[in-house]
Amino acid sequence: MTHHDDEDIRKRRPADEESEEPQGGGDDDIQIVDVEATDEAGVPLDRDEELRVKDEPEVDIVMEDEPPPRDSRQGERVAELEREVAALRDSSTEAREQLLRTAADFENFRRRTDRDRLEERRQASASIVKGLLPVLDGFGRALEQAKGLPEDASTKGFVDGMRLIESQLLDILKQAGLEAVDTSGIFDPTVHEALMQEGTEDAPHMSILAVFEPGYRLGGKLLRPARVKVAHNPSDAGRQAPSGADDGT
């Protein structure tokens, strides 16, 4: 080792010793410790993320299962809305019931109107047909009288023409619903009218002997009763007469 090397060691030693002495020396000095920022999992954050976390505002966390606070005014408003909904529901139910009643009344009115209209048509038809019955009776009497006329060509043609007109008129009336009352059996007071009674032992008691004027029904209803002559048989009078019949007619 040379003289120059010793000199260099002496020059460097004070500097190394000074650097080893503690700085700040006293118990009253405060040491500043830089705490490393971490996230919730304990992972260190870089500098930019640390600054961003510090700048974010604090947010209050509300649990989902906890209902938000509601003041009394809001509760009153909810109660008022519930009352309005109930009132609207009652009004809707009442309106529906009223609509059903109106529909039922209208259906009854329609049926009654149709029934009345049909009855008016029947009455009008009955009035027209009843007015034509004397014409039909006139043809019947005329043909009955023609039986006593001499049978020549002119008379026969006239009688045949009368029968044709009578047949055509009767067909038209039948299409309108006209039907003749049966007069071939026992007297029935519901459809027959006895104009006279004749004592006899050759026919059953209360049987119809002759027809003075035929009777007719229209649409199932009696339009005119048949006017007839009935038999009075004393030997057969003990038999029960038909309902409503009078042996002394």
C-alpha positions as CSV (number, residue, x, y, z in Angstrom):
1,M,0.0,0.0,0.0
2,T,1.4,3.4,-1.0
3,H,1.2,6.7,0.7
4,H,-1.4,7.9,-1.7
5,D,-3.7,4.9,-0.9
6,D,-3.6,5.7,2.8
7,E,-4.6,9.3,2.1
8,D,-7.6,8.2,0.1
9,I,-8.9,6.0,2.8
10,R,-8.7,8.8,5.4
11,K,-10.7,11.1,3.1
12,R,-13.5,8.6,2.5
13,R,-14.0,7.5,6.1
14,P,-15.5,10.7,7.5
15,A,-18.1,10.7,4.7
16,D,-19.1,7.1,5.4
17,E,-19.3,7.6,9.1
18,E,-21.5,10.7,8.6
19,S,-23.9,8.8,6.4
20,E,-24.3,6.1,9.0
21,E,-25.4,8.5,11.7
22,P,-29.2,8.6,12.2
23,Q,-30.9,11.7,10.7
24,G,-33.3,13.7,12.8
25,G,-31.7,12.4,16.0
26,G,-34.3,12.8,19.0
27,D,-37.2,11.0,20.4
28,D,-39.5,13.9,19.5
29,D,-39.0,13.5,15.8
30,I,-42.2,12.0,13.9
31,Q,-41.6,9.4,11.2
32,I,-43.9,9.6,8.3
33,V,-44.9,6.1,7.0
34,D,-46.4,5.8,3.6
35,V,-49.3,3.3,3.8
36,E,-49.9,1.5,0.6
37,A,-53.5,1.7,-0.6
38,T,-55.3,-1.6,-1.2
39,D,-58.8,-2.6,-2.5
40,E,-61.4,-4.6,-0.6
41,A,-59.6,-7.9,-1.2
42,G,-56.3,-6.4,0.1
43,V,-54.7,-6.1,-3.4
44,P,-52.4,-3.0,-3.7
45,L,-53.7,-0.4,-6.0
46,D,-51.6,1.5,-8.5
47,R,-51.2,5.2,-8.2
48,D,-53.9,6.2,-10.7
49,E,-56.5,3.8,-9.3
50,E,-55.7,5.0,-5.7
51,L,-56.4,8.6,-6.7
52,R,-59.6,7.6,-8.5
53,V,-60.9,5.7,-5.4
54,K,-60.1,8.8,-3.2
55,D,-61.9,11.1,-5.5
56,E,-65.1,9.0,-5.7
57,P,-67.9,10.3,-3.4
58,E,-69.2,8.1,-0.6
59,V,-72.5,6.3,-1.4
60,D,-74.9,5.1,1.3
61,I,-75.8,1.5,0.7
62,V,-79.5,0.7,1.2
63,M,-80.5,-3.0,1.7
64,E,-82.9,-4.3,-0.9
65,D,-85.1,-6.1,1.7
66,E,-85.6,-2.9,3.7
67,P,-88.6,-0.8,2.3
68,P,-87.9,2.8,1.7
69,P,-89.1,5.2,4.3
70,R,-92.6,6.5,3.6
71,D,-94.0,9.6,5.2
72,S,-97.7,10.0,6.4
73,R,-98.6,12.1,3.3
74,Q,-97.6,9.4,1.0
75,G,-99.6,6.8,3.0
76,E,-102.7,9.0,2.8
77,R,-102.3,9.3,-0.9
78,V,-102.0,5.6,-1.3
79,A,-105.1,5.1,0.8
80,E,-107.0,7.7,-1.3
81,L,-106.0,5.9,-4.5
82,E,-107.1,2.6,-3.1
83,R,-110.5,4.1,-2.2
84,E,-110.8,5.5,-5.8
85,V,-110.0,2.1,-7.3
86,A,-112.6,0.4,-5.1
87,A,-115.2,3.1,-6.1
88,L,-114.4,2.6,-9.8
89,R,-114.7,-1.2,-9.4
90,D,-118.1,-0.9,-7.7
91,S,-119.2,1.6,-10.5
92,S,-118.1,-0.9,-13.2
93,T,-120.0,-3.7,-11.5
94,E,-123.1,-1.6,-11.3
95,A,-122.8,-0.5,-14.9
96,R,-122.4,-4.1,-16.1
97,E,-125.5,-5.2,-14.1
98,Q,-127.4,-2.3,-15.6
99,L,-126.3,-3.3,-19.1
100,L,-127.4,-6.9,-18.5
101,R,-130.8,-5.8,-17.3
102,T,-131.2,-3.4,-20.3
103,A,-130.2,-6.2,-22.7
104,A,-132.7,-8.6,-21.0
105,D,-135.5,-5.9,-21.2
106,F,-134.7,-5.3,-24.9
107,E,-134.8,-9.0,-25.6
108,N,-138.2,-9.3,-23.9
109,F,-139.4,-6.2,-25.8
110,R,-138.3,-7.7,-29.1
111,R,-140.0,-11.0,-28.4
112,R,-143.2,-9.2,-27.3
113,T,-143.1,-7.0,-30.4
114,D,-142.6,-10.0,-32.7
115,R,-145.5,-11.8,-30.9
116,D,-147.8,-8.8,-31.2
117,R,-146.8,-8.2,-34.8
118,L,-147.6,-11.9,-35.6
119,E,-150.9,-11.6,-33.7
120,E,-151.8,-8.5,-35.7
121,R,-151.1,-10.3,-39.0
122,R,-153.3,-13.2,-37.8
123,Q,-156.1,-11.0,-36.9
124,A,-155.9,-9.1,-40.2
125,S,-155.9,-12.4,-42.1
126,A,-158.7,-13.7,-40.0
127,S,-160.7,-10.5,-40.7
128,I,-160.2,-10.9,-44.5
129,V,-160.9,-14.6,-44.5
130,K,-164.0,-14.2,-42.4
131,G,-165.2,-11.6,-44.8
132,L,-164.9,-14.1,-47.7
133,L,-166.8,-16.8,-45.9
134,P,-170.2,-15.5,-46.9
135,V,-169.0,-15.6,-50.6
136,L,-167.9,-19.2,-50.1
137,D,-171.3,-20.0,-48.5
138,G,-173.0,-18.3,-51.4
139,F,-171.2,-20.6,-53.9
140,G,-172.2,-23.6,-51.8
141,R,-175.9,-22.7,-51.7
142,A,-175.9,-21.8,-55.4
143,L,-174.4,-25.2,-56.3
144,E,-176.9,-26.9,-54.0
145,Q,-179.8,-25.2,-55.8
146,A,-178.3,-26.1,-59.2
147,K,-178.8,-29.8,-58.5
148,G,-182.5,-29.3,-59.2
149,L,-182.0,-27.7,-62.6
150,P,-182.4,-29.6,-65.9
151,E,-179.1,-31.1,-67.1
152,D,-178.7,-29.5,-70.5
153,A,-175.4,-28.3,-72.0
154,S,-175.7,-24.6,-71.0
155,T,-176.7,-25.4,-67.4
156,K,-174.0,-28.0,-67.0
157,G,-171.4,-25.4,-68.2
158,F,-172.6,-22.8,-65.8
159,V,-172.6,-25.2,-62.9
160,D,-169.1,-26.5,-63.7
161,G,-167.9,-22.8,-63.9
162,M,-169.4,-22.2,-60.4
163,R,-167.7,-25.2,-59.0
164,L,-164.3,-24.2,-60.5
165,I,-164.6,-20.7,-59.0
166,E,-165.5,-22.2,-55.6
167,S,-162.6,-24.6,-55.8
168,Q,-160.1,-21.8,-56.6
169,L,-161.4,-19.6,-53.8
170,L,-161.3,-22.5,-51.3
171,D,-157.7,-23.3,-52.3
172,I,-156.6,-19.7,-51.7
173,L,-158.2,-19.7,-48.3
174,K,-156.6,-23.0,-47.4
175,Q,-153.2,-21.6,-48.3
176,A,-154.0,-18.8,-45.8
177,G,-154.5,-21.5,-43.1
178,L,-158.3,-22.1,-43.4
179,E,-159.6,-25.6,-42.6
180,A,-163.1,-26.9,-42.3
181,V,-164.6,-28.1,-39.1
182,D,-165.5,-31.8,-39.1
183,T,-169.2,-32.5,-38.9
184,S,-169.3,-36.2,-39.5
185,G,-169.4,-37.4,-35.9
186,I,-171.1,-36.5,-32.6
187,F,-172.0,-32.9,-31.6
188,D,-169.1,-31.0,-30.0
189,P,-170.2,-27.7,-28.4
190,T,-166.7,-26.3,-28.7
191,V,-166.8,-26.3,-32.6
192,H,-170.5,-26.9,-33.4
193,E,-173.6,-24.8,-32.9
194,A,-176.9,-26.7,-32.8
195,L,-179.7,-24.8,-34.5
196,M,-182.3,-27.5,-34.1
197,Q,-182.8,-31.0,-32.8
198,E,-184.7,-33.9,-34.4
199,G,-186.1,-36.9,-32.6
200,T,-185.1,-40.2,-34.2
201,E,-184.2,-43.8,-33.4
202,D,-182.2,-44.4,-36.5
203,A,-179.1,-42.3,-35.4
204,P,-177.0,-42.1,-32.2
205,H,-178.1,-39.6,-29.7
206,M,-176.6,-36.1,-30.3
207,S,-175.2,-37.1,-33.7
208,I,-175.1,-34.5,-36.5
209,L,-177.9,-35.0,-39.0
210,A,-177.5,-31.9,-41.2
211,V,-175.2,-29.0,-41.7
212,F,-176.8,-25.6,-42.3
213,E,-173.5,-23.6,-42.4
214,P,-170.0,-25.1,-42.4
215,G,-167.6,-24.1,-39.7
216,Y,-163.9,-23.1,-40.2
217,R,-160.7,-22.8,-38.3
218,L,-157.9,-20.4,-39.1
219,G,-154.4,-21.1,-37.8
220,G,-155.8,-23.6,-35.3
221,K,-158.3,-21.1,-33.9
222,L,-162.0,-21.4,-34.4
223,L,-163.1,-18.8,-36.9
224,R,-166.7,-19.8,-37.1
225,P,-168.6,-22.7,-35.5
226,A,-170.5,-25.1,-37.8
227,R,-174.3,-24.6,-37.5
228,V,-175.9,-28.0,-37.5
229,K,-179.0,-30.2,-36.8
230,V,-178.5,-32.9,-34.1
231,A,-180.4,-36.1,-33.4
232,H,-182.4,-36.8,-30.2
233,N,-182.7,-40.5,-29.6
234,P,-184.7,-41.3,-26.4
235,S,-183.5,-44.9,-26.4
236,D,-179.9,-43.8,-26.6
237,A,-180.3,-40.8,-24.3
238,G,-178.8,-42.8,-21.3
239,R,-175.4,-42.7,-22.9
240,Q,-173.1,-40.0,-21.5
241,A,-173.1,-37.0,-23.7
242,P,-169.9,-35.2,-24.7
243,S,-168.5,-32.7,-22.3
244,G,-170.5,-29.4,-22.5
245,A,-173.4,-31.0,-24.5
246,D,-177.0,-30.3,-23.6
247,D,-179.5,-33.0,-24.3
248,G,-182.3,-30.4,-24.3
249,T,-180.7,-28.4,-27.1
